[in-house]
Amino acid sequence: MKKLLRRLKARFSGRLIHKPAVSFSYQYYGTDYGGWPVIASSLNEDSIVLSFGLGTDISFDLAVITAFGCRVIGFDPTPRSIDWLSRQTLPQKFQFHQIGIAATDDEAEFFPPADGEHVSFSSQPSAGTASLMPIKAPVRRLSTLLDELEIPRVDVLKMDIEGFEYDVIEDILAGTVRPRQLLIEFHHTMYGIGRDKTERAFQQLKAWGYDCFYVSDVGLEYGFVLNR
């Protein structure tokens, strides 16, 4: 009943746009808030997971390390996440870099949340933040990060990056790096982002061989698997 109510709320709010196009058995790793699905038996101890946008919840990252013993590389350049992570005891298999992902190798502006208790900085200002100054932080393209950090491949790429995902998807698809699984939180209906941007990204991914195997009850978190 709770799941049905969440989906109905998402549908009426305009957030629920798509349904999964293919069926795969998956396991959900992490908390209800910070967790993500991973296709069953798709990872092992040699796998590499890149996790962009950590905030103060790395339950997905830690659960994947525990389940598979694989390497997880986390990225977040925002101050509240950096401060929180500096106070955590992290496993050896988890690496953290104070860098964001974008479609350019430069610095980007990150806008603070309206609620000072919240952690997520975004690509666009949200309602009530006009007087708050953005911060600047380093960002890199995915291909650049793989070269700089000597990462040989990406088995799972997770992005919860508050509006930066649309340009990043286009940049990834224009390059040669093809993660086997993409876990993406889209942000239509937030930060002034329309449904059309998510629909465009969805169709771009589909055209390049990514099938949607998961859409969350709230209609924002998606899982894609490469079918080529």
N, C-alpha and C positions, 0 to 999 in steps of 0.2 A: 504493500500500500504506500509506504514512504517513497519508494522508487517511482511509482506511478505519479504521485503528487509532484515530485521534483520534475519529472518529464512534462507534466501538464503546465507547470509554472514556467518552465523553459520555453515551451511552445507558445504560450500566450505572451511572453515577454519578447519574443522574436529571436531568442538565442538558439533555439533548436532548429537547425536548418537541414541537416543530413542524417541519414541512417547508414549503418555499416553496409558496405557493398559485398563483402566476402565474410565467410565464417571461419575463424581460426580459434582453436582452444588457447586461452591465455590465462596467466596468473596475475593477479593484482598485487603489487608490492608497495608497501608504505601505508601511511595513514589515509583516512578518507579525504583529508585536505591536500596532502602532498604526494599521494601515491599515483602510480601509473601502471598500465597493463604491459606485460611482456609475453610474447607468443611462447607457448610451452615448448621446452626443449630446444629453444633457439640460441641459448647462451651456454657457455662453459667457462672454465677457469682461464682460457686464453682470450676470451672476448674483451672488447673495449667499449665502454659506455661513456659518452660525453653528455654532461648534464648542465644545461645553461639556465640560469635563474634559480638560485638556491633559496634565497630569502632566509628564513629561520626554520626551515623544515627540510631535512635531508633524509627523511625516513625512507624514501624510495631508494636513494643511493646506498644507504646502509643495508637495506633489506636485500638488494641485488648482490652486494658483496657477500653477505651471509649465505645467500642461496647458491651462488655460483662460484664464489671465490675469485671473481674476475676483477679487473681494474676499472675503477670509476674515476673520471676526471671531471671535477666540478668547476664552474665559472660563475662569478658574480662580482661586478665592480662597484656595487652600491655600498655606502658606508655602514648601514645598519646590519647588512648581511656579513660584511667583513668583520665588524666588531663581534657579532654573535659567534661566527665561526672561530675566531681567535680564542674563544673561551671554551671550545669543545675539545674533547679527547677523540681524535679521529683515527680510524684504523690505517694501517700501512698501505692498504690497497686503494685508499682514497687520496687523491691529490687535488689541491685547490689553487686556482689562479684568479687574481683580481683583475680579470679582463672580461669584457662583454663580447657578444657576437653581433656583427652587423654586416652590411653589404659593402663596407669600406674599411680600410686600414687607417684609422685616425683616432680622433676623440669624438665622442657623441654627448649630447645633452641628455640628462636624465632628470625628469621632473618629479619632485617629491610628492608623496600622497597627501591628501587633504587632512587626513586623520594622523596626527603625530604618533599614534600607537601602531600604525600600519608600517609595513616594511618595504613594500614594492614601489620602486621608482619606475617611471614609465617613459615611453617615447614621446608622448603628448601630455600636456597638462590636463588634469581632470577638473571637474566642476569644483569651484571654491578654492582653487590654487593659484589664481592669477597673481597674487602678491608674493608668492613663494618663488625664490630664485632656483633655477635648475643647477645641477652640478655637472661638471665635465669629467668623463672617465674614459680610459682607453678601450677601444673596440678593435676587433680583427675579423676578417673574413674567415670562414671555416677552412678554406684551403691554406690560408696563411698560418693559422694556428697549427694545422697538421704539420706544416713544414717547420715552423719555429720550435714546436715541442716534440718533433720527431715521432709523431703518432702514425703508425703504418696504415691504419684503417679505422672505420667506425662501424660497429655492429648495431648500436642503438644510439640515436641522437634525440635527446629530450630538450625541448625549448619551452620555457615559461618566461617569456621575455617582454611582456607588457607592451605589445604593439610593434616591436621591432621585427616580428616574425615574417611579415609580409615581404619586406625587401630582402630578408635573409633567404627565404624560400626561392625567390627569383634568382638570387645570386648563386645559390647551391645548384639549382637546375641548369644554370648557364655554364657551370663548371663540370668537372669530371668525378667529383667525390659523390658516391652513392651509398649512404648508410642503408643497411638492410631494413631497419625499422626507424620510423620517425614518430615521435611522441610530441605533439604540439598543442599548446593551449592558444586558441584564437581569442581575439578580444573585440569581436563585433558587439555592438551596443555599449562599449566602454570607450572612454577617451575620445568620443566623437567618431569612432570607427563604424562604418556601415556594414551591413550584411554582405554587400556586393564585394567587398575586399576578401572576405573569407570564401565566398563562392568562387571568385577568380582563382584564389590560391588552391582551392580544392580541385578545380578543373585543370590547373597547371600540373599539379601533382599526378592526377589521373593520367594526363597525356604523356607523362614521363614514366609511367609504369608503376605508380604507387596506388595500391588498393586500400581503401579504408576498411579496417577490421574492427574499429571501436569508436563510439561516440558516447561521451559521458551523459549522465542523466540531466545535467544542467546545460548540455549542448555546446560547451566550449572546448573540452579536451578531446582530442582526436588521436587515434593510432593508425598509422599507415605501414604497409609492408610492401617491399619491392617485389614485383612479380616477374622480373626479368633475370 
